[in-house]
Amino acid sequence: MGALLDLALEADSGPVTHPAPLASQAHPDLEARRAHVERELAEHPEKRVAFDVADAPLRPEPGAPVSVVLAVRTAAGIVSGELHIPRKRFDAALFLKTLEESSRRPM
């Protein structure tokens, strides 16, 4: 999933780091969204990744980061987490392409 991290950090002026959000700053439906993507993988063993995008923009624009909950099937089981991608750098087509390419790799 290094490509996803590269996608999230890529910028004209170099990587941008943000402090980890406090639990009170996380997307309000985070736990329900995590349960949903984890259940998707549990119900469909042929899938390797599942994700949920909250408040996805139709086009890049400034503002609050895009919240993506990603679940990945690994040899150790299903792992999940929330990504905050700067809204102006979020490219839905590139995100989907990266996930598809990553999901073809062996576990």
N, C-alpha and C positions, 0 to 999 in steps of 0.2 A: 504494500500500500504506500510505498515511498512516493509514487507519482501523485497520490492524493495530497500528501503533505506538501510536495513541491507546488502543486496547484494552489493550495491555500496560502503558501508563503510567497509565491512569485509576485514581484512588484517591480515597477520601473526603478524605484529607488532602493531596492534590496528587500530582504526579509523584514517583516513587521512582526513584532511579538506583542502579545497582550497577556496580562495576568490571567490566570485561570479564574473563571467566574465563580463567585460564591454560590452556594446552593440557592440563596434567595434571588440571585440574578439569572438562574437557569430558566429556560423556556418553561412556562407554567405547566405544559402538558408533557414534560420530558419523560417521566416514568411511564405514562400511558403509551407514548410513542416508542420507547425502548421495548416495552412488552409487545407491542404490535409487530415490530420488525423481527424480534426474536421468535415470536409465534409463527411468523411467515416462514422462517427458516426451519423451524421444528415441524411444520406441517408439509413442507416441500423439501424433502431431503436431496433432491436433485439441484437445488439452488445453492449457490455459494455465498451470495451477498443479498442483502435487502436494505432498503433505506427509506427514510421519510424526510421530506423537505418542508419546513414550516415557512410560511410567508415567502414563498419563492417569487422572485421578481421575474417579470416577463423579459426585462432587459436590464443590463447592469445600470445601477444608479447609486448615488451616495446614500448613506443611511445606516441603520442598524445592520449588523452582520446577519447573514442567512444561517439559520440553524438547521443542520443536517444530522439526523440520527442514523448511524450506520451500524449494521450487524454483519459480522463475517463468520462463516463456518471455518474453523481451523481444526487441525488434528487434535487439539486439546478440548474442543467444544465450540460453542457459540460465544463470541465476545461482541460487545456493543459499546458505543459511546457517542457523545455529541461533538460535532465539529462546528466551529463558528468560522464561516468564510466571509471575508469582507465583501459586502454587497457589490461594490464596484468591480470586483474581480471574479464574481461568480459567473460561470459559463455553463449552463445546464447541459448543452450538447457535449462539451469537453468532459464534464463530470461523468455523464453516462458512458462515453467512449472509454474513459479511464477505468471505470468499474467493470465494463465488459472485458477489456483487455486483461485486467487484474484477475478476474474470475476464471480465466482460462489457465492460469498458472497452476502447477501442481501444489498441493498443500504441504 
